[in-house]
């Protein structure tokens, strides 16, 4: 059975925390969604066969794989013996010539679900084909920004038909059209990444506006570096574990700093400590709010963390933990979060407020005042079908009582095994007690112990 529609995450007991002093959870983080979907495009457009190792297998990457197959790209998917949520994926490159191309009457249909990476990367990629392609997704994906990418492609001479510069859209592929192109990244850095991934074949000279600070474009820098090192002529490419997903397990340590329950394995360290620097969320451990501890920076008593310069999506994890910190936090430049899987700024504010946290929204900033763990909890969290909302509040539930989650299956988007990892006994997991609850009354019905009941599936 898949995960029930309503579950409760039970906080660690004193006995469990004491046991972690003897046996820590040793968690291997699944592969990066961002890197996996970038690698798909680079491998597909290459001239050889590339084996992607440690590739994430989730809703977003499955959507990309399905679209690649519809385009005629040869793909073979095999289990990864090291991590159940990963796959070893073999991609047979098309040498820049996309095999399949539809017609105006019968375009190649590409369904991207709610995967922003697939939506943006494929819109640019299919311009290189010879035919007509229709991209669509779930209703939320049809609301998410796409206009700056579409405008950039049109400036290169491509025809993209859409009444509102969003999906669904019909792209008329006409092959390489070399030339310079400037694309705004105000709404999403994925617009620039989409162009960069296909630029070698397209002949596009991609740049961002002069006002765009490179320090504020970490995901674009990831893409540039991947383009530089990727084995286009064939070979192997190792996908890094996902630093954003690792934040939930680093957060478990921040919630219980005197115990440090989890060894987070195989993840890249921060760039200053020798990491690749590809994933900005590798910086999370040094910026996370720590329960009961005072943090400060040059702003004084309030610790300021920016979505542009400090963290990527893991800033949501930090926001969720901040009520338990020993000092106030201000999370700034959050505007891009409003245009993702849900309106994430409002969602974080509303759901933390349900938990009795003190959160103030001021423009694109969330200001969080600390309270005690005993003052929080007893809330049924709406996840908005957003995987990160679900995983953030599940993590908060390790320390705060009465946290129930609606639609926990939404974690399938990036970490289908998330609740399996939480519930598995140490050292394979954290040994968290998870209950199925009655959707009408909220009462506990069944303690979920079977791994099959904890896997996020369709």
C-alpha positions as CSV (number, residue, x, y, z in Angstrom):
1,X,0.0,0.0,0.0
2,X,1.2,3.6,-0.6
3,X,1.5,6.1,2.1
4,X,-1.9,7.0,3.6
5,X,-3.4,10.4,3.0
6,X,-2.8,11.6,6.6
7,X,0.1,10.6,8.8
8,X,1.6,11.7,12.2
9,X,5.3,12.0,12.9
10,X,6.0,11.3,16.6
11,X,8.9,13.1,18.2
12,X,12.0,11.2,19.4
13,X,11.7,9.9,23.0
14,X,14.4,10.4,25.5
15,X,15.2,6.7,25.1
16,X,15.6,7.0,21.4
17,X,17.9,10.0,21.7
18,X,20.0,8.2,24.3
19,X,20.3,5.2,21.9
20,X,21.7,7.5,19.2
21,X,24.7,8.1,21.4
22,X,25.6,4.4,20.8
23,X,24.2,3.8,17.3
24,X,23.8,6.8,14.9
25,X,21.7,6.7,11.8
26,X,23.9,6.4,8.8
27,X,22.0,8.0,5.9
28,X,23.1,7.9,2.2
29,X,21.4,10.7,0.5
30,X,19.7,10.0,-2.9
31,X,21.1,11.7,-6.1
32,X,20.5,15.3,-7.0
33,X,17.4,16.0,-9.0
34,X,19.0,19.2,-10.4
35,X,22.1,17.4,-11.6
36,X,20.3,14.3,-12.8
37,X,18.0,16.3,-15.1
38,X,20.8,18.4,-16.4
39,X,22.8,15.3,-17.1
40,X,19.9,13.8,-19.1
41,X,19.9,16.7,-21.5
42,X,23.7,16.8,-21.9
43,X,23.9,13.0,-22.4
44,X,21.0,13.0,-24.9
45,X,22.6,15.7,-27.1
46,X,26.0,14.1,-26.9
47,X,27.6,11.9,-29.6
48,X,28.3,8.8,-27.4
49,X,26.8,6.6,-24.7
50,X,26.9,8.0,-21.2
51,X,26.3,6.0,-18.0
52,X,24.8,8.2,-15.3
53,X,25.6,6.7,-11.9
54,X,23.8,7.7,-8.7
55,X,21.0,9.3,-10.7
56,X,17.8,10.1,-8.8
57,X,14.7,8.2,-9.7
58,X,11.7,10.2,-8.7
59,X,8.6,11.9,-10.2
60,X,10.7,14.7,-11.8
61,X,13.4,12.5,-13.2
62,X,10.9,9.9,-14.4
63,X,9.1,12.7,-16.2
64,X,12.3,13.7,-17.9
65,X,13.1,10.1,-18.8
66,X,9.7,9.6,-20.3
67,X,10.0,12.7,-22.4
68,X,13.4,11.7,-23.6
69,X,12.1,8.3,-24.8
70,X,9.2,10.1,-26.6
71,X,11.9,12.1,-28.4
72,X,13.5,8.9,-29.5
73,X,16.5,9.1,-27.2
74,X,17.6,5.6,-26.2
75,X,17.6,5.1,-22.4
76,X,18.1,2.0,-20.2
77,X,17.3,2.2,-16.5
78,X,18.8,-0.3,-14.0
79,X,18.7,-0.5,-10.2
80,X,21.4,1.1,-8.1
81,X,22.6,-1.5,-5.6
82,X,23.8,1.2,-3.2
83,X,20.7,3.4,-2.9
84,X,17.2,2.2,-3.6
85,X,16.0,5.7,-4.7
86,X,18.7,5.9,-7.3
87,X,19.2,4.3,-10.7
88,X,22.1,3.6,-13.1
89,X,20.9,5.2,-16.3
90,X,22.4,4.6,-19.7
91,X,21.7,7.3,-22.3
92,X,22.5,6.9,-26.0
93,X,23.3,10.3,-27.4
94,X,21.7,11.5,-30.6
95,X,24.7,13.7,-31.7
96,X,22.6,16.8,-31.6
97,X,19.9,15.4,-34.0
98,X,16.7,14.7,-32.0
99,X,15.2,11.5,-33.7
100,X,11.5,12.3,-33.3
101,X,9.6,15.3,-34.5
102,X,5.9,15.7,-34.9
103,X,3.7,17.9,-37.1
104,X,1.4,20.8,-36.4
105,X,-1.5,18.4,-36.7
106,X,0.2,15.7,-34.5
107,X,3.0,17.2,-32.4
108,X,5.2,15.0,-30.1
109,X,3.5,15.2,-26.8
110,X,5.8,15.9,-23.8
111,X,4.2,15.7,-20.3
112,X,6.5,17.2,-17.7
113,X,4.2,16.8,-14.6
114,X,5.3,19.6,-12.2
115,X,9.0,19.3,-13.0
116,X,10.3,22.8,-13.6
117,X,13.6,21.4,-14.7
118,X,12.0,19.2,-17.3
119,X,9.7,22.0,-18.5
120,X,12.4,24.6,-19.0
121,X,15.2,22.3,-20.2
122,X,13.1,20.5,-22.8
123,X,11.5,23.7,-24.1
124,X,15.0,24.8,-25.2
125,X,16.2,21.4,-26.2
126,X,13.4,20.6,-28.7
127,X,14.1,23.8,-30.6
128,X,17.1,21.8,-31.9
129,X,14.7,19.2,-33.4
130,X,13.1,19.0,-36.7
131,X,9.4,19.1,-36.0
132,X,6.7,20.2,-33.7
133,X,6.5,19.5,-29.9
134,X,3.8,20.2,-27.4
135,X,4.9,20.6,-23.7
136,X,2.3,20.4,-21.0
137,X,2.1,19.5,-17.3
138,X,-0.1,19.5,-14.2
139,X,-2.2,22.6,-13.6
140,X,0.4,24.1,-11.2
141,X,3.1,23.8,-13.9
142,X,0.8,25.8,-16.2
143,X,0.9,28.6,-13.7
144,X,4.7,28.6,-13.2
145,X,6.9,31.2,-15.0
146,X,8.2,30.4,-18.5
147,X,8.0,33.7,-20.3
148,X,11.6,34.9,-20.1
149,X,12.8,31.6,-21.6
150,X,10.2,31.7,-24.4
151,X,11.1,35.4,-25.2
152,X,14.8,34.4,-25.4
153,X,14.1,31.5,-27.7
154,X,11.9,33.7,-29.9
155,X,14.8,36.3,-30.1
156,X,16.9,33.5,-31.6
157,X,14.3,33.0,-34.3
158,X,12.3,30.0,-32.9
159,X,8.5,29.8,-33.0
160,X,6.9,29.1,-29.7
161,X,3.1,29.2,-29.6
162,X,1.4,29.9,-26.3
163,X,-1.3,32.4,-25.5
164,X,0.2,33.5,-22.2
165,X,3.9,32.6,-22.4
166,X,3.4,29.7,-20.1
167,X,2.7,26.0,-20.6
168,X,1.1,24.4,-22.4
169,X,3.2,25.5,-25.3
170,X,4.0,24.3,-28.9
171,X,7.6,24.6,-30.0
172,X,8.5,24.4,-33.7
173,X,12.0,22.9,-33.8
174,X,14.2,24.1,-36.7
175,X,17.7,23.1,-35.5
176,X,20.7,25.2,-34.7
177,X,20.3,29.0,-34.9
178,X,23.6,30.4,-33.7
179,X,23.7,33.8,-32.0
180,X,23.9,35.7,-28.8
181,X,20.9,35.6,-26.4
182,X,20.3,37.4,-23.1
183,X,17.9,35.8,-20.6
184,X,16.5,37.2,-17.3
185,X,16.7,34.9,-14.3
186,X,14.5,37.0,-12.0
187,X,11.8,34.4,-11.9
188,X,14.0,31.3,-12.3
189,X,17.6,30.5,-12.8
190,X,16.4,27.5,-14.9
191,X,15.9,29.8,-17.9
192,X,19.6,30.4,-18.3
193,X,20.4,26.8,-17.5
194,X,18.0,25.6,-20.2
195,X,19.8,27.6,-22.8
196,X,23.2,26.7,-21.6
197,X,22.5,22.9,-21.7
198,X,21.6,23.1,-25.4
199,X,24.0,25.9,-26.3
200,X,26.8,23.7,-27.7
201,X,24.5,22.3,-30.4
202,X,22.4,25.4,-30.8
203,X,25.4,27.7,-31.2
204,X,23.9,30.0,-28.6
205,X,26.0,32.5,-26.8
206,X,24.1,32.7,-23.5
207,X,24.4,35.6,-21.0
208,X,22.4,37.1,-18.2
209,X,21.6,40.9,-17.8
210,X,24.5,43.0,-16.5
211,X,22.6,43.6,-13.2
212,X,22.5,39.9,-12.4
213,X,25.2,39.1,-9.8
214,X,27.0,35.8,-10.5
215,X,27.0,35.2,-6.7
216,X,23.2,35.1,-6.9
217,X,23.1,32.5,-9.7
218,X,24.5,29.3,-8.1
219,X,22.3,27.0,-10.2
220,X,23.5,28.7,-13.4
221,X,27.1,28.2,-12.2
222,X,26.3,24.5,-11.6
223,X,25.1,24.3,-15.2
224,X,28.2,26.1,-16.6
225,X,30.5,23.7,-14.8
226,X,28.6,20.6,-15.8
227,X,28.7,21.7,-19.5
228,X,32.5,22.1,-19.1
229,X,33.2,18.7,-17.7
230,X,30.5,16.5,-19.1
231,X,31.7,13.5,-21.3
232,X,29.8,14.4,-24.5
233,X,31.6,11.7,-26.5
234,X,30.7,9.0,-24.0
235,X,31.8,7.7,-20.7
236,X,30.5,7.8,-17.1
237,X,29.2,10.6,-15.1
238,X,28.6,10.5,-11.3
239,X,25.6,12.4,-10.0
240,X,26.3,14.0,-6.6
241,X,23.9,13.2,-3.7
242,X,21.3,15.9,-3.3
243,X,22.4,18.6,-0.9
244,X,18.8,20.0,-0.6
245,X,17.5,16.6,0.5
246,X,20.5,16.2,2.8
247,X,19.3,19.3,4.7
248,X,16.5,17.4,6.4
249,X,19.0,15.0,8.0
250,X,21.5,17.8,8.9
251,X,18.4,19.5,10.4
252,X,17.9,16.4,12.7
253,X,21.3,17.1,14.1
254,X,20.6,20.8,14.5
255,X,17.4,19.9,16.4
256,X,19.4,17.7,18.8
257,X,22.9,19.2,18.9
258,X,24.0,17.5,22.1
259,X,23.2,14.0,20.5
260,X,23.8,14.5,16.7
261,X,21.7,11.5,15.7
262,X,22.7,11.2,12.0
263,X,25.9,10.6,10.1
264,X,25.0,12.1,6.7
265,X,27.1,10.1,4.3
266,X,28.6,10.8,0.8
267,X,27.4,14.4,0.5
268,X,29.6,17.1,-0.8
269,X,31.1,19.4,1.9
270,X,30.8,23.2,1.6
271,X,33.0,24.7,-1.1
272,X,35.3,26.2,1.5
273,X,35.9,22.7,2.9
274,X,36.9,21.2,-0.5
275,X,33.5,20.5,-2.0
276,X,32.8,21.0,-5.7
277,X,30.6,24.1,-5.1
278,X,28.0,22.8,-7.6
279,X,25.2,22.8,-5.1
280,X,24.7,25.9,-3.0
281,X,22.7,23.8,-0.4
282,X,26.0,22.1,0.6
283,X,26.4,25.2,2.7
284,X,23.3,24.3,4.8
285,X,25.1,22.7,7.8
286,X,26.9,26.0,8.6
287,X,23.8,28.1,8.3
288,X,21.1,26.0,9.8
289,X,19.3,27.3,13.0
290,X,20.4,25.1,15.9
291,X,17.9,24.4,18.6
292,X,18.5,26.5,21.7
293,X,21.6,28.2,20.4
294,X,22.2,31.8,19.7
295,X,23.3,32.7,16.2
296,X,24.4,36.1,14.9
297,X,26.1,37.8,12.0
298,X,27.0,41.3,11.0
299,X,23.3,42.4,11.3
300,X,23.6,42.0,15.1
301,X,21.2,39.9,17.2
302,X,19.2,38.6,14.2
303,X,20.8,36.0,11.9
304,X,20.1,36.9,8.2
305,X,20.0,34.1,5.6
306,X,19.4,34.9,1.9
307,X,17.8,32.7,-0.7
308,X,20.0,34.4,-3.3
309,X,23.5,34.3,-1.8
310,X,23.4,31.8,1.0
311,X,21.1,28.8,0.3
312,X,18.8,27.4,-2.4
313,X,15.7,25.3,-1.6
314,X,17.2,24.2,1.7
315,X,16.4,27.7,3.1
316,X,12.9,26.2,3.6
317,X,14.3,23.7,6.0
318,X,16.1,26.5,7.9
319,X,12.8,28.5,8.0
320,X,11.0,25.6,9.5
321,X,13.6,25.0,12.2
322,X,14.0,28.7,13.1
323,X,11.3,28.7,15.8
324,X,13.4,26.4,17.9
325,X,16.7,28.5,17.6
326,X,18.1,30.5,20.4
327,X,17.9,33.8,18.5
328,X,15.7,35.5,15.8
329,X,16.2,34.7,12.1
330,X,15.4,36.7,9.0
331,X,15.2,34.9,5.7
332,X,15.4,37.3,2.8
333,X,15.1,37.4,-1.0
334,X,12.5,34.6,-0.9
335,X,10.5,35.9,-3.9
336,X,11.5,33.0,-6.2
337,X,9.9,30.6,-3.7
338,X,6.5,32.1,-4.5
339,X,6.6,30.7,-8.1
340,X,7.7,27.1,-7.5
341,X,5.6,24.0,-6.6
342,X,3.4,26.2,-4.5
343,X,3.4,29.7,-3.1
344,X,6.1,28.6,-0.6
345,X,6.5,31.8,1.3
346,X,2.9,32.0,2.2
347,X,2.8,28.2,2.8
348,X,5.7,28.4,5.3
349,X,4.1,31.3,7.1
350,X,0.7,29.8,7.3
351,X,1.8,26.3,8.4
352,X,4.3,27.5,10.9
353,X,1.6,29.8,12.3
354,X,-0.6,26.7,12.7
355,X,2.2,25.3,14.8
356,X,2.0,28.4,17.0
357,X,5.3,29.8,15.8
358,X,5.9,33.5,15.6
359,X,6.4,34.3,12.0
360,X,6.1,37.7,10.2
361,X,6.0,38.1,6.4
362,X,7.5,41.4,5.3
363,X,7.8,41.7,1.5
364,X,9.9,38.7,0.5
365,X,11.3,38.2,4.0
366,X,10.1,35.9,6.7
367,X,11.1,36.9,10.3
368,X,11.0,34.2,12.9
369,X,11.1,34.7,16.6
370,X,12.2,31.7,18.7
371,X,9.9,29.9,21.1
372,X,10.2,26.7,23.1
373,X,9.4,23.3,21.6
374,X,6.7,22.8,24.2
375,X,4.9,25.9,22.9
376,X,4.7,24.4,19.4
377,X,2.8,21.7,17.7
378,X,-0.6,20.0,17.5
379,X,-1.1,21.0,13.8
380,X,-2.4,19.3,10.7
381,X,-0.1,20.5,7.9
382,X,-1.3,21.2,4.4
383,X,1.5,20.2,2.1
384,X,0.1,21.9,-1.0
385,X,1.3,18.8,-2.9
386,X,4.8,20.2,-2.4
387,X,7.5,17.7,-1.5
388,X,9.6,20.2,0.4
389,X,6.8,21.4,2.6
390,X,6.1,17.8,3.5
391,X,9.7,17.0,4.3
392,X,10.4,20.2,6.2
393,X,7.4,19.7,8.6
394,X,8.1,16.0,9.0
395,X,11.6,17.0,10.2
396,X,10.1,19.6,12.6
397,X,8.0,16.7,13.9
398,X,11.1,15.0,15.2
399,X,11.1,17.5,18.0
400,X,7.6,19.0,18.1
401,X,4.5,17.0,19.1
402,X,1.3,16.5,17.2
403,X,2.6,17.2,13.7
404,X,0.3,15.6,11.1
405,X,0.9,15.8,7.4
406,X,-1.7,15.7,4.6
407,X,-0.8,14.1,1.3
408,X,2.7,12.8,2.4
409,X,3.0,11.0,-1.0
410,X,4.0,14.3,-2.6
411,X,7.6,13.5,-1.5
412,X,7.7,11.2,-4.5
413,X,8.8,14.3,-6.5
414,X,12.3,14.1,-5.2
415,X,12.7,11.5,-2.3
416,X,10.2,8.7,-2.6
417,X,11.9,6.8,0.1
418,X,11.9,9.7,2.6
419,X,9.5,8.2,5.1
420,X,11.1,4.8,4.7
421,X,14.4,6.3,5.7
422,X,12.8,8.1,8.7
423,X,11.1,5.0,10.0
424,X,13.8,2.3,9.4
425,X,15.6,1.4,12.6
426,X,19.2,2.7,13.1
427,X,21.7,2.6,11.5
428,X,19.7,2.3,8.3
429,X,17.3,5.0,9.4
430,X,16.2,7.1,12.3
431,X,13.6,4.8,13.9
432,X,10.9,7.5,13.8
433,X,7.4,6.4,14.8
434,X,4.9,7.2,12.0
435,X,1.2,6.6,12.3
436,X,-1.6,6.5,9.8
437,X,-4.4,8.9,11.0
438,X,-8.1,9.1,10.3
439,X,-8.6,12.0,7.9
440,X,-11.9,13.0,9.5
441,X,-10.9,12.9,13.2
442,X,-7.1,12.9,13.1
443,X,-7.0,10.0,15.5
444,X,-4.2,7.4,15.1
445,X,-5.2,4.3,13.3
446,X,-2.1,2.2,12.5
447,X,1.6,2.3,13.3
448,X,3.3,2.1,9.9
449,X,6.2,-0.3,10.0
450,X,6.1,-2.1,6.7
451,X,8.5,-0.4,4.3
452,X,5.9,-0.8,1.5
453,X,3.4,1.3,3.5
454,X,6.0,4.1,3.8
455,X,7.0,4.4,0.2
456,X,5.6,7.3,-1.8
457,X,4.1,5.9,-4.9
458,X,1.5,7.0,-7.5
